[in-house]
Amino acid sequence: MSSPNETWAPTSWRQKTIRQNPSWPDAAELAAVEGELRAQPPLVFAGEARDLISHLAAVADGKAFLLQAGDCAESFHDAAADSIRDKLKIILQMAVALTYASGVPVLKVGRIAGQFAKPRSEEFETQGDQVLDTFRGHIVNGEEFTAAARRPDARRLLAAYHQSASTLNLLRAFTKGGFAALSRVHQWNQEFVEGSPQGRHYAEVADDIERAVRFMRACGIDMARESSLSGVDFYTSHEALILPYEEALTRQDSLTGNWYDCSAHMLWIGDRTRHRDEAHVEFLRGVHNPLGIKVGPSTDADELIAILDTLNPQRIVGRITLISRMGHRTIETALAPLVQRVRDEGHPVVWACDPMHGNTIRADSGRKTRRFDDVLSEVKSFFEIHRSLDSWPGGLHIELTGDNVTECLGGGSDLNEADLETNYTSVCDPRLNASQSLDLAFQVSEFLQA
């Protein structure tokens, strides 16, 4: 976070080296789109981002648990209300299971309403003799392998804004309009989860909660008036990758004078863009949103401390979440030294586990996939390492969907490689389906009780 003596503006990133930046073919069109976005209302508000920092401070203090979950990359083809509802539903189910087991509040943050871009290892993709721009997510281009689809299109920034606004409108209605009331926990069960072992386990938890709700009603507690029981706080997040979009939605708060990126409540920076002297860190150091930093096996401890000093020089509790994405084979040796160094330097952070990105493999068919057992193994090691260091394993960062997809192997769905083609719909990386997500939540619940 920039100090009063440092020069920062929403545009200062433009003077820095930038990575993962699309080659926009029409600079005038991009500038026009940025102007249109600057004229749009904010998607979220500064006060909401400040509230999220206070909740994350409780996680950092070991008094709450973070569940950050949602799509790998949102699709312009997947904006239906039912899809958004089902995604929210599985996150709520996971949160109920985690809260019931741990006895601590679960903070719910979605990878939603803005997660349209993905960093890529290569700028171009080759098929046969044709070389085209790589697919960077629907905010930039299309996934079809044609010259027209792969051409970066600045108008897609506006499409992403409008879809995010519609998604947020639905999320606010669902989370505050009665759908998320604790008394409806049984109604959240989806049909294809109900018949699974995870669904039956969830139903047992729901039965216990319903008995508690009936008891509270009998004691004269008005459930409709208790906001914590009749609705939930739900926040949005995405990777701050496409900086023209992020800059255009950055606003100066009228109450504090601070700048906030109003495209989402929380933003994170990835393994490929967390370079201290480059554009993405420069942009994020000046906005006052809570921030995430992906931490992988290549992360150098000195580099990480330098980034933390840049992004949180005032050491505000709740400002920074470190999202560990090591891989189940690497976490045992790579994570502990970073946890110790961050603690020794006195940086107050939330530690969350992303067990998805370090465990991506290719099936024989060429499909990207992940093994549920590898995902679970990394989470288990994450908890064990933090417990051994007397550190709070504060959260889980998961790519999932409420749809009955067949993208990850094993888990409650017991999927094998032959099943991958049945319903593989992700436009980028493989996601856990509802059954697998609930399976993971119950497994993590046991780690929280240990």
C-alpha positions as CSV (number, residue, x, y, z in Angstrom):
1,M,0.0,0.0,0.0
2,S,1.6,3.3,-1.1
3,S,2.6,5.7,1.7
4,P,1.7,9.4,1.6
5,N,5.2,10.2,0.5
6,E,5.2,8.0,-2.5
7,T,3.8,8.9,-5.9
8,W,1.1,6.5,-7.0
9,A,-1.8,6.9,-9.4
10,P,-4.1,4.4,-11.0
11,T,-2.1,5.0,-14.2
12,S,1.4,4.6,-12.8
13,W,1.7,0.9,-13.8
14,R,1.9,2.1,-17.4
15,Q,5.5,3.2,-16.8
16,K,6.5,-0.3,-15.8
17,T,7.4,-3.5,-17.6
18,I,4.2,-5.6,-17.9
19,R,3.8,-9.4,-18.4
20,Q,0.7,-11.4,-19.5
21,N,-0.5,-8.3,-21.5
22,P,-2.5,-9.0,-24.6
23,S,-1.4,-7.4,-27.8
24,W,-4.4,-5.3,-28.4
25,P,-4.5,-4.7,-32.2
26,D,-6.5,-1.4,-32.0
27,A,-5.1,1.1,-29.5
28,A,-7.9,3.6,-30.3
29,E,-10.6,1.1,-29.6
30,L,-9.0,0.0,-26.3
31,A,-8.8,3.7,-25.2
32,A,-12.5,4.2,-26.1
33,V,-13.5,1.1,-24.1
34,E,-11.5,2.3,-21.1
35,G,-13.4,5.6,-21.3
36,E,-16.7,3.7,-21.3
37,L,-15.7,1.6,-18.3
38,R,-14.6,4.7,-16.4
39,A,-18.1,6.1,-16.8
40,Q,-19.8,3.0,-15.5
41,P,-20.9,2.5,-11.8
42,P,-18.5,0.6,-9.6
43,L,-19.2,-3.1,-9.3
44,V,-18.4,-3.2,-5.6
45,F,-18.0,-0.5,-3.0
46,A,-15.0,0.6,-0.8
47,G,-16.9,0.0,2.4
48,E,-17.5,-3.6,1.4
49,A,-13.8,-4.1,0.7
50,R,-13.0,-2.6,4.1
51,D,-15.4,-5.0,5.8
52,L,-13.7,-7.9,4.0
53,I,-10.3,-6.8,5.4
54,S,-11.7,-6.8,8.9
55,H,-13.1,-10.4,8.4
56,L,-9.7,-11.5,7.0
57,A,-8.0,-10.0,10.0
58,A,-10.1,-12.5,12.1
59,V,-8.8,-15.3,9.8
60,A,-5.2,-14.1,10.3
61,D,-5.8,-14.2,14.1
62,G,-7.0,-17.8,13.9
63,K,-10.6,-16.9,14.7
64,A,-12.1,-17.7,11.3
65,F,-11.5,-19.8,8.2
66,L,-11.4,-18.6,4.6
67,L,-13.2,-20.5,1.8
68,Q,-12.3,-18.9,-1.6
69,A,-13.9,-20.9,-4.4
70,G,-15.3,-20.7,-7.9
71,D,-14.5,-21.1,-11.6
72,C,-11.1,-21.5,-13.0
73,A,-12.1,-18.9,-15.7
74,E,-15.7,-17.7,-16.0
75,S,-17.3,-18.1,-19.5
76,F,-19.4,-15.6,-21.4
77,H,-21.5,-18.7,-22.3
78,D,-22.3,-19.6,-18.7
79,A,-24.2,-16.6,-17.2
80,A,-27.5,-18.4,-16.5
81,A,-29.1,-17.8,-13.2
82,D,-29.3,-21.5,-12.4
83,S,-25.6,-21.9,-13.0
84,I,-24.7,-19.0,-10.7
85,R,-27.2,-20.3,-8.0
86,D,-25.7,-23.8,-8.1
87,K,-22.2,-22.5,-7.8
88,L,-23.2,-20.4,-4.8
89,K,-25.1,-23.4,-3.4
90,I,-22.1,-25.7,-3.3
91,I,-20.0,-23.0,-1.7
92,L,-22.6,-22.5,1.0
93,Q,-22.8,-26.3,1.5
94,M,-19.0,-26.5,1.9
95,A,-19.1,-23.5,4.4
96,V,-21.8,-25.2,6.5
97,A,-19.8,-28.4,6.7
98,L,-16.6,-26.5,7.6
99,T,-18.4,-24.3,10.2
100,Y,-20.2,-27.2,11.8
101,A,-16.9,-29.1,12.2
102,S,-14.6,-26.3,13.2
103,G,-16.8,-24.1,15.4
104,V,-15.3,-21.0,13.7
105,P,-16.9,-18.7,11.2
106,V,-16.2,-19.4,7.6
107,L,-15.6,-16.4,5.4
108,K,-17.0,-16.9,1.9
109,V,-15.2,-15.4,-1.1
110,G,-16.1,-16.4,-4.6
111,R,-13.9,-16.6,-7.7
112,I,-16.8,-15.0,-9.5
113,A,-18.1,-11.9,-11.2
114,G,-14.8,-11.0,-12.8
115,Q,-12.6,-14.1,-13.1
116,F,-12.6,-14.0,-16.9
117,A,-8.8,-13.9,-17.6
118,K,-6.1,-16.5,-17.3
119,P,-2.3,-16.2,-17.4
120,R,-0.7,-18.4,-20.0
121,S,2.8,-19.9,-20.3
122,E,3.0,-19.3,-24.1
123,E,1.9,-16.3,-26.2
124,F,0.9,-18.4,-29.1
125,E,-0.7,-21.7,-29.9
126,T,0.2,-23.9,-32.9
127,Q,-2.1,-26.4,-34.6
128,G,-0.7,-27.9,-37.7
129,D,0.8,-25.1,-39.8
130,Q,-1.3,-22.3,-38.1
131,V,0.0,-20.2,-35.3
132,L,-2.5,-18.0,-33.4
133,D,-2.7,-16.0,-30.2
134,T,-3.2,-18.2,-27.1
135,F,-6.6,-18.2,-25.5
136,R,-6.4,-15.8,-22.5
137,G,-10.0,-16.0,-21.3
138,H,-13.2,-14.5,-22.6
139,I,-12.3,-11.0,-21.4
140,V,-9.7,-11.0,-24.1
141,N,-10.6,-13.5,-26.9
142,G,-12.4,-16.7,-27.8
143,E,-11.3,-20.3,-27.3
144,E,-12.1,-21.4,-30.8
145,F,-9.0,-21.9,-32.9
146,T,-9.7,-19.4,-35.6
147,A,-7.9,-16.1,-36.4
148,A,-11.1,-14.1,-35.7
149,A,-11.8,-15.7,-32.3
150,R,-8.2,-15.5,-31.1
151,R,-7.8,-11.8,-32.0
152,P,-7.8,-9.8,-28.8
153,D,-11.0,-7.7,-28.7
154,A,-11.2,-4.7,-26.4
155,R,-15.0,-4.7,-26.5
156,R,-14.9,-7.9,-24.5
157,L,-13.8,-5.8,-21.5
158,L,-17.3,-4.2,-21.6
159,A,-19.0,-7.6,-21.9
160,A,-17.0,-8.8,-18.8
161,Y,-18.2,-5.7,-16.9
162,H,-21.8,-6.2,-17.8
163,Q,-21.8,-10.0,-17.0
164,S,-20.1,-9.2,-13.7
165,A,-22.8,-6.7,-12.8
166,S,-25.5,-9.2,-13.6
167,T,-23.8,-11.9,-11.6
168,L,-23.4,-9.6,-8.6
169,N,-27.0,-8.7,-8.8
170,L,-28.0,-12.3,-8.6
171,L,-25.5,-13.1,-5.8
172,R,-26.8,-10.2,-3.7
173,A,-30.4,-11.4,-4.2
174,F,-29.5,-15.0,-3.3
175,T,-27.4,-14.2,-0.3
176,K,-29.7,-11.6,1.3
177,G,-33.1,-12.6,0.0
178,G,-33.7,-15.8,2.0
179,F,-32.0,-18.4,-0.3
180,A,-29.0,-18.5,2.0
181,A,-30.9,-18.7,5.3
182,L,-29.6,-21.4,7.6
183,S,-33.1,-22.8,7.9
184,R,-32.8,-23.9,4.2
185,V,-29.7,-26.1,4.6
186,H,-31.6,-29.2,3.4
187,Q,-33.0,-27.4,0.3
188,W,-29.4,-26.6,-0.8
189,N,-28.8,-30.2,-1.6
190,Q,-28.6,-30.8,-5.3
191,E,-30.0,-34.0,-6.8
192,F,-26.7,-35.5,-7.9
193,V,-25.3,-34.8,-4.4
194,E,-28.2,-36.2,-2.5
195,G,-27.6,-39.8,-3.6
196,S,-23.9,-39.7,-2.9
197,P,-22.1,-40.6,0.4
198,Q,-21.2,-36.9,0.7
199,G,-24.8,-35.9,0.2
200,R,-25.9,-38.3,3.0
201,H,-23.2,-37.0,5.3
202,Y,-24.4,-33.4,4.5
203,A,-28.0,-34.4,5.3
204,E,-26.9,-35.6,8.7
205,V,-25.3,-32.2,9.4
206,A,-28.4,-30.5,8.0
207,D,-30.6,-32.5,10.4
208,D,-28.5,-31.4,13.4
209,I,-28.7,-27.8,12.3
210,E,-32.4,-27.9,11.8
211,R,-32.8,-29.3,15.3
212,A,-30.8,-26.4,16.6
213,V,-32.8,-23.9,14.5
214,R,-36.1,-25.3,15.9
215,F,-34.6,-25.0,19.4
216,M,-33.8,-21.4,18.9
217,R,-37.3,-20.7,17.5
218,A,-38.8,-22.4,20.6
219,C,-36.7,-20.1,22.8
220,G,-38.3,-17.1,21.1
221,I,-35.4,-16.1,18.7
222,D,-36.8,-14.4,15.6
223,M,-34.9,-16.1,12.8
224,A,-36.0,-13.5,10.2
225,R,-34.5,-10.7,12.3
226,E,-31.1,-12.5,12.9
227,S,-29.2,-11.4,9.8
228,S,-26.5,-13.9,10.4
229,L,-29.1,-16.7,10.2
230,S,-31.3,-15.3,7.4
231,G,-28.5,-14.5,5.0
232,V,-24.7,-14.5,4.5
233,D,-22.0,-12.1,3.6
234,F,-20.4,-13.1,0.3
235,Y,-17.5,-11.4,-1.4
236,T,-16.1,-11.5,-4.9
237,S,-12.5,-11.9,-6.1
238,H,-10.4,-12.4,-9.2
239,E,-6.9,-12.3,-10.5
240,A,-6.0,-8.7,-11.4
241,L,-4.5,-9.6,-14.7
242,I,-5.9,-7.2,-17.4
243,L,-4.8,-3.9,-16.0
244,P,-6.6,-1.6,-18.4
245,Y,-9.9,-3.1,-17.0
246,E,-8.7,-2.8,-13.4
247,E,-7.5,0.8,-13.8
248,A,-10.8,1.8,-15.4
249,L,-12.8,0.5,-12.5
250,T,-10.6,2.1,-9.8
251,R,-12.3,4.8,-7.8
252,Q,-11.3,7.2,-5.0
253,D,-13.4,6.6,-1.9
254,S,-15.3,9.7,-0.9
255,L,-15.0,8.9,2.9
256,T,-11.3,8.1,3.2
257,G,-9.8,9.5,0.0
258,N,-8.2,6.1,-0.6
259,W,-8.2,4.4,-4.0
260,Y,-10.1,1.1,-4.4
261,D,-10.3,-1.2,-7.4
262,C,-14.1,-1.6,-7.6
263,S,-14.1,-4.5,-10.0
264,A,-14.0,-6.9,-7.0
265,H,-13.7,-6.9,-3.2
266,M,-10.5,-8.9,-3.3
267,L,-7.8,-9.2,-6.0
268,W,-4.9,-11.5,-6.3
269,I,-1.6,-11.6,-8.1
270,G,-0.3,-14.7,-9.7
271,D,2.9,-16.6,-9.9
272,R,3.7,-15.1,-13.3
273,T,3.0,-11.4,-12.5
274,R,4.3,-11.0,-8.9
275,H,7.4,-9.1,-9.8
276,R,8.1,-6.3,-7.4
277,D,9.3,-3.7,-9.9
278,E,6.8,-4.5,-12.6
279,A,3.3,-3.3,-13.6
280,H,1.0,-5.6,-11.6
281,V,2.6,-5.0,-8.3
282,E,2.8,-1.3,-9.0
283,F,-0.9,-1.2,-9.7
284,L,-1.9,-3.2,-6.6
285,R,0.3,-1.4,-4.2
286,G,-1.9,1.7,-4.5
287,V,-5.3,0.2,-4.1
288,H,-6.7,-0.5,-0.6
289,N,-8.5,-3.7,-1.4
290,P,-7.5,-6.9,0.4
291,L,-4.9,-8.7,-1.8
292,G,-3.9,-12.3,-2.4
293,I,-0.4,-13.4,-3.6
294,K,0.0,-16.8,-5.1
295,V,3.1,-18.5,-3.6
296,G,4.6,-21.5,-5.6
297,P,7.6,-23.7,-5.4
298,S,9.7,-21.1,-7.3
299,T,9.0,-18.4,-4.7
300,D,12.2,-17.0,-3.2
301,A,11.8,-16.0,0.5
302,D,13.7,-12.7,0.0
303,E,11.6,-11.9,-3.0
304,L,8.4,-12.7,-1.1
305,I,9.4,-10.4,1.8
306,A,10.2,-7.6,-0.7
307,I,6.7,-8.0,-2.3
308,L,5.1,-7.9,1.2
309,D,7.0,-4.8,2.1
310,T,5.8,-3.2,-1.1
311,L,2.2,-4.2,-0.9
312,N,1.7,-3.9,2.9
313,P,4.4,-1.6,4.3
314,Q,2.0,-0.6,7.1
315,R,1.5,-4.2,8.0
316,I,-2.3,-4.0,8.1
317,V,-3.8,-7.2,9.4
318,G,-6.2,-8.7,6.8
319,R,-4.6,-6.9,3.9
320,I,-2.6,-9.8,2.5
321,T,-3.5,-13.5,1.9
322,L,-0.7,-15.8,0.8
323,I,-2.2,-18.5,-1.4
324,S,0.1,-21.5,-1.3
325,R,0.0,-23.6,-4.6
326,M,3.0,-26.0,-4.3
327,G,1.9,-29.3,-5.6
328,H,1.5,-32.4,-3.3
329,R,5.1,-33.6,-4.1
330,T,6.7,-30.2,-3.3
331,I,4.8,-28.7,-0.4
332,E,6.7,-30.7,2.3
333,T,10.0,-29.0,1.5
334,A,8.9,-25.7,0.0
335,L,6.2,-24.3,2.3
336,A,7.7,-24.4,5.9
337,P,10.7,-22.1,5.1
338,L,8.3,-19.4,3.7
339,V,5.9,-19.6,6.6
340,Q,8.8,-19.3,9.1
341,R,10.4,-16.4,7.2
342,V,7.2,-14.4,6.9
343,R,6.5,-14.9,10.6
344,D,10.1,-13.9,11.5
345,E,9.7,-10.7,9.5
346,G,6.5,-9.9,11.4
347,H,4.2,-9.7,8.4
348,P,0.6,-10.5,9.5
349,V,-0.9,-12.7,6.7
350,V,-3.6,-15.2,6.1
351,W,-2.2,-18.5,4.8
352,A,-4.6,-20.3,2.4
353,C,-4.0,-23.5,0.4
354,D,-4.6,-23.7,-3.3
355,P,-4.3,-27.5,-3.9
356,M,-5.4,-27.3,-7.5
357,H,-2.8,-25.5,-9.6
358,G,0.2,-27.4,-8.5
359,N,-1.5,-30.8,-9.3
360,T,-2.5,-30.4,-12.9
361,I,-1.7,-33.3,-15.1
362,R,-2.4,-34.5,-18.7
363,A,-4.6,-37.6,-19.2
364,D,-3.7,-40.0,-22.0
365,S,-6.4,-38.2,-24.1
366,G,-4.5,-34.9,-23.7
367,R,-7.1,-33.4,-21.4
368,K,-5.9,-31.4,-18.4
369,T,-7.1,-33.0,-15.2
370,R,-6.4,-33.3,-11.5
371,R,-6.5,-36.3,-9.2
372,F,-8.7,-35.7,-6.1
373,D,-6.2,-37.7,-4.0
374,D,-3.4,-35.3,-5.0
375,V,-5.5,-32.3,-4.1
376,L,-6.4,-33.9,-0.7
377,S,-2.8,-34.8,-0.1
378,E,-1.6,-31.2,-0.5
379,V,-4.3,-29.9,1.8
380,K,-3.4,-32.5,4.4
381,S,0.3,-31.5,4.2
382,F,-0.7,-27.8,4.4
383,F,-2.5,-28.4,7.7
384,E,0.3,-30.6,9.1
385,I,3.0,-28.1,8.3
386,H,1.2,-25.1,9.8
387,R,0.3,-27.1,12.9
388,S,3.9,-28.1,13.3
389,L,4.9,-24.4,13.2
390,D,2.1,-23.3,15.5
391,S,0.6,-21.4,12.6
392,W,-3.0,-21.1,11.7
393,P,-3.9,-22.9,8.4
394,G,-6.3,-20.2,7.5
395,G,-8.1,-21.1,4.3
396,L,-8.8,-23.1,1.2
397,H,-8.7,-21.8,-2.4
398,I,-10.5,-24.1,-4.8
399,E,-11.6,-24.2,-8.4
400,L,-15.1,-25.7,-8.5
401,T,-18.5,-25.6,-10.2
402,G,-22.0,-26.5,-9.1
403,D,-22.5,-28.4,-12.4
404,N,-22.1,-32.2,-12.6
405,V,-18.9,-31.9,-14.7
406,T,-16.3,-34.7,-15.2
407,E,-13.0,-32.8,-15.2
408,C,-11.1,-34.1,-12.1
409,L,-10.4,-37.8,-11.3
410,G,-11.5,-39.7,-8.2
411,G,-13.2,-38.2,-5.2
412,G,-16.8,-38.8,-4.3
413,S,-17.7,-39.1,-7.9
414,D,-15.0,-41.8,-8.4
415,L,-14.3,-40.6,-11.9
416,N,-11.7,-42.2,-14.1
417,E,-10.0,-41.1,-17.3
418,A,-12.7,-42.7,-19.5
419,D,-15.2,-40.4,-17.8
420,L,-13.4,-37.2,-18.7
421,E,-15.2,-36.8,-22.1
422,T,-18.6,-37.2,-20.5
423,N,-19.1,-33.6,-19.4
424,Y,-15.9,-31.6,-19.6
425,T,-17.0,-28.0,-20.1
426,S,-14.2,-25.9,-18.6
427,V,-12.7,-23.3,-21.0
428,C,-9.4,-23.6,-19.2
429,D,-8.5,-25.7,-16.2
430,P,-10.3,-28.7,-14.6
431,R,-12.7,-28.0,-11.7
432,L,-14.1,-30.1,-8.9
433,N,-17.8,-30.9,-9.3
434,A,-20.3,-30.6,-6.5
435,S,-19.9,-34.1,-5.1
436,Q,-16.1,-33.8,-5.1
437,S,-16.2,-30.3,-3.6
438,L,-18.4,-31.5,-0.7
439,D,-16.2,-34.6,-0.3
440,L,-13.2,-32.2,0.1
441,A,-15.1,-30.0,2.6
442,F,-15.8,-33.0,4.9
443,Q,-12.2,-34.1,4.7
444,V,-10.9,-30.6,5.5
445,S,-13.5,-30.5,8.4
446,E,-11.6,-33.5,9.9
447,F,-8.3,-31.6,9.6
448,L,-9.8,-28.6,11.4
449,Q,-10.9,-30.8,14.3
450,A,-7.5,-32.4,14.7
